[in-house]
């Protein structure tokens, strides 16, 4: 089968540090290629190249739907359009391949029909409910995952550290986390907060969102490789993903899975698909989005009950190994598109 992914209008490279959606596309394309699919990814790459058995095709600038139709390999059986309905509609009359939209966002798209596309792949039940007006279109839920060759448990000392990894944008609730940490630190003074990421993971310029938060136990360390992130998770007692329900439905962040695969229980807000990624009280904790007090209370309790929190690490690993490996998810992905 020949599968072509059509990425969003966003410059990135699978060879460099990138955001969550890009991580999902690169990993799924690689996993499908290992299942004997001929796999391409169309996007803004600066040049066309092959990487890890996947053909990355540069669409160029401007990133227009008509250019995508021209660049799409003629032998494409299935076009997987990533989160961009305009590109789905543009390909409707330009090719005979089946068209699938793989949603990683929560834009207020209008209703679509089975004439517009052949399949919708949601990443969480919460996202499916958000698009309930698409209910008559064939759809399937396949969550995001992790690469077990990158994220795994190492024999390292675990410190009383809390880690955040992701885009430094308002929607991710990063200010709420810092303010909750300041409250919690009065009861857990030896705990530190380490923040990894940047605004440009979402294509935004540096706007000094965090201002003067550096210091007093807060360490802002920028974006790092996934290998470095694994080591940081391994040495941390907890991770936090405090996404804001008021600002954005978070479909299903990879960070919740990658943290657990590295033995680090996450504290997640009840925003979007985040609660679906953890077993509350067993592999992580869920708090009401926007609740400063609840987030601080969970951090305090988890650190003060350090023995119990450390005991969760094994459950985290087993949970992710059983449900979220990219190679296993790729088999489900291939099953879903093979019957179109």
N, C-alpha and C positions, 0 to 999 in steps of 0.2 A: 504494500500500500504506500502511496506517495502522499505525505502530509505536509502542508505548508502553514506555518503560523504567520499571521499578520499582526505585528506589534502596533502599539499606539504611537502617536506622533511624539516621540521622546528619544533623545540621543542617549545611547548606552552601548556597552560592550560586554559580552560574556567573559572577557578576559580581565575585567576590572571589577572594582567594588560597585555594586548596583543595588537598587531597591527591591522590595518584595515581589512585585509583579514580574520584574525582569528575572529574578531568581527562579520563580515558578516556570516561566517560559523556557529558560535555559535548561532547567532540570527535567522538565517533561519532554522537551525535544530530544535531549540526550537519552532519556529512558526509552522513548519510542524507537529511536534509532537502534538501540540494543535489542529491541523486539522485532528487528528486521524491517522496520519502516524506513523508507527513504524520506528524510526529514529536512525541511528548510525553514528558516526564520527570515521574514521580510521586516526591515526596520531601518532606522537611521544609524548606520554604522560607520559612515565615512568611506568604506570600501567593501567589496564583496570578498569573503574568505571562508575557508572551512576550519572548523574548530571542534575537536572531539567527535568527528564523524558527522557533524551537522553543518549544512551549508547556510551561511549567514549572507543574505542578499541585501545590499544597500539600495534602498528605494530612492535616496537622494533628497534634495531640498528644492522646492517645497514638497512636503509629504502629502501629496494629493491622492484621492481615491482613484483617479484615472491612471496615475503612475503605478499604483499598486496592481491594477488590472493588467498593465503592460508587463510588469516585472514578475508576476505570479508564474511559476513554472508551468508550462503547458500540460505536463503529465500529472498535475495535482489532482488527486482523487478527493481529498478533504481539505478545505481551507478553514483553519481555526483562527477566527478573528478575535483578538484580545480586547474586550471592553469597548469597542468602537462601533456603534450601530451604523454610523455613516459608511464605514468601510464594508459592512455587511450588505447594505443596500446598493452600494456602488458595484459590487460583484454579482448582483442578481442577474444582470443581462450580459455580463462580460465573460462568463465562463460556464461550463457545464458541470463543474465540480460541486460537491455538496458543501453547504456553508453552515458552519457552527460558530456560535459566539460563546467565548469562555470569559465569564464575567468576574473581574477582580475589583470592580468599582460599584458605586451605588448612585450613579447619575439618574435623574428623573427622565429616563427614556420613555417615549410614547409606546403605546401598545403595538406589538408586532404580530404578524400572522405566520402560518406555516408556508405562505408564499414568499415571505421575506427571508426565512432561514429554515434549516432542517433540524437543528438541535440547539438547545441552550444548556450549557454546563455551568451550574451554580457551584460555589465553593462552600456553602453552608445552608442550613435550613432557614436561618434568619434572612439570608439574602433571597432565597426563593420566595419567602413571604413578602419581602419588600417589592418583588416583581410579580405579585400575585395576578396582576392584570395581564401577564403573559401566560396564564395557566393553560390555555388551549394549545400552546406550542409544546412539542415534545421536549422533555427536559430530564436532566439527571443531576444528582448532587455528588460531587467528588471533591473532598477537602484538599487543601494544600498539604505538603509534606516536608520531609527532610532527607538529606543525603547521609546515610550511616557511615560513609567513609570520611565525612567531615565532622559530624556531630555525634560524639560518643563520650562515655565516662572515662576519665583518666584518674590515676591514683595521685591525687593532689590534695593538699591541705585546703579545707573549706573555711573561709573567714566569714566573720559577721558582716558580709557585704550584700548590698542590694544593687542589682544591675538593671539598667534600661538600655535596650538596643533598638534603634529605629529612626525614622525621620523626626527631626526636631521641629515639628509644626504644631500649631494650636490643636488641630484635630486629634492628635495622639495623646492629649492630656498631660503633656510634659510638665507644665507649670503646676498642675494639681499634684503631680507626684512630688515635686520638690517641696511644695508647701506642706504636704502630708508628712514628708520625711522630717521636716523641721519640727513638726509637732511630735512625731514619734521619737525623735532623738532625745527629747527630754527624759524619756523612760529607757531608751537604749542608746546611751551616749557613746558607746564604743563602736557603733555601727556606721559604716560609710556608704554613700550612694555614688555609683559610677555610671556615667551617661555616655553612650556611644551612638554616633550618628551625626547627621547634618541636614540642613534644609535642602541641599541639592539632590538628595535621594528622591525628592519629589519634583525636581526640576525648578526649585525655587532658589533665588539668590539669598546670600547671607543677610539676615535682617536683625541679628542680635536678639533673637527671641528670648534667650535666657538672661540677657542683661548682666547683672552683677551677682548671679546666683553661685558662681564659683567660690569655693571655700566653705568653711564651717561644715566639713564632712562631705561636701559635694565636689565631685571630680568630673569635669566635662572633658572628654578625651577624643572627640571627633569620630569619624568613620574608620573602621578597621576591617581587615580581612575576616572571612568566616573562620579560618583556622585560629586566628587570635580570639575571635569571639567565643569559640568553643572553650578555649583555655579560661577565658573570663567567666563563663557560665560555670565551669567546673570548680572554680575557686570561690564562687558566690553562694550564699545561703539561699537567696531568693532572687527572682527577677520580677519586674512589674511591667504590665502593659495596660496603661490607664486610659484607653481611648475614650473620647468624649461622645456620648450619645447625642448631645445637643447639636454637635457640629458635623458628625458623619457616622453612618453605620459602617463599622469596620467589618468587612466581609469574613475574613478568616486569615489573620496574620501568621506567616511562617514562624515568626519569633516565638510564639507560644509553644510550637512543636519543637523547634530547635533547642529551646531552653530545657524542655523536659527530656529530650534525647540526650542532653549533656548532664542530666541528673540534677537540674536546678528547678525546683517547683516554682511556677509562676503565679503571681497575683494578677488577675485580669478583671477588668470592668465587665459589666453585663451588657456591653455594647456589641450589637451585631452577632457575629459568629464566635466571638471569644469564649463564651461559656461552653460552647460545644467542643472546644479544644481540650478542656480539662475535666477531670472528675473532681468536683468540688469537695475539698476536705481529704482527698486521697492522693491526687497528683498535682493539686494546686488549690487556689482560693478564688472565689468570685465576690466582688463587692459592687454595690450600686454605683453606676457611673455618676460622676460629679460629686460623690460624697467624700469630702476631705476627711471627715471624722472616721468613717468606716475603713477607708484605706489605711489611715494611721493606726487604727486599732488592730487591724490584721497584721500589719508589719510588726507592731509591738508584740503581739501574741506569738507570732511565728519565731521571732528572735528569742523571746524569753523562754519558749518551749523548744529550744534548739534541738534537743534529742529527738523529739517527735518530727520536726521538720526534716532533719537529716534522714530519718527513717522513710520519708516519702520518696527519696531519690530512686530507690529500686522500683517503686510503683510507676514513677514517671517514665523510666526507661522501658519498662514492659509495655506500658500503654502506647507509647509511640512506636515501638518495634512491631507491635501487633496490628497497628492501624494506619501508620502514616509514612512508611518508607516510599520514596518516589518510585522505585521499581514495582512495588505492589500496586500503587495508584495508577501507574502507566498501563498496567494490564486492564484495570477497570476502564480507564480512558479509552483504550483501544477497543475493548468490547463494546463500548457505547457508540463509537463512531463506525465500527465495522458493519453494523446492521443497517446503516442509512441507505 
